[in-house]
Amino acid sequence: MCKHILNAQVSVRAACCKRWFDCPQCHAENSTHELKKTDEIIFLCKKCKKAFRKDINECEEADEYCPHCDNQYVVEAKTPMAALGVEGEDARVDNRLIKDDRAKINNLSMFDKDASDKLG
């Protein structure tokens, strides 16, 4: 799992070491050599788990999709960023996170053992 690109749809096989990486930064962190440049890239789709090749010199707009399952793998990369936010949804819509701290009222019936004061 790539920590640099959160929505990586494919893995790329490095031509230099024949290992799979999600991005060039992952290759740089896990290898002692530089990434070899090549015109043909081998991809592995993370949705259907099938490999396919693409030539960089002949890329078209239709080449943004996996040829096996039509998963779009050319998407805008989402990188992790620090942010402050509220954990959970709007309480008016989903109130499962709200805990009711009020004391529950015990409604005793006249058949309970401690209900002697209710009997006339």
Residue pairs with C-beta under 8 A, 6 or more apart in sequence:
1 22
2 8
2 22
2 23
2 26
3 26
3 80
4 22
4 23
4 25
4 26
4 79
4 80
5 22
5 23
5 77
5 78
5 79
6 77
6 78
6 79
6 80
7 75
7 77
7 78
8 22
8 23
8 46
8 77
9 45
9 46
9 47
9 71
9 72
9 73
9 75
10 43
10 44
10 45
10 46
10 66
10 73
11 20
11 21
11 22
11 43
11 44
11 46
12 20
12 21
12 22
12 23
12 41
12 42
12 43
12 44
13 19
13 20
13 21
13 41
13 42
13 43
13 44
13 51
14 20
14 21
14 27
14 31
14 35
14 36
15 36
15 38
16 31
16 33
16 34
16 35
16 36
17 31
17 33
19 27
19 30
19 31
20 44
21 27
21 30
24 35
27 35
28 34
28 35
39 55
39 56
39 57
40 53
40 54
40 55
40 56
41 53
41 54
41 56
42 51
42 52
42 53
43 51
43 52
43 53
43 54
43 66
43 73
44 50
44 51
45 51
45 52
45 66
45 68
45 69
45 71
45 73
46 71
47 66
47 69
47 71
48 66
48 68
48 69
48 71
50 66
50 68
50 69
52 66
52 67
52 68
54 63
63 74
64 72
64 73
64 74
65 71
65 72
65 73
66 73
88 94
88 97
89 97
91 97
91 98
108 114
108 115
108 118
109 115
110 118
110 119
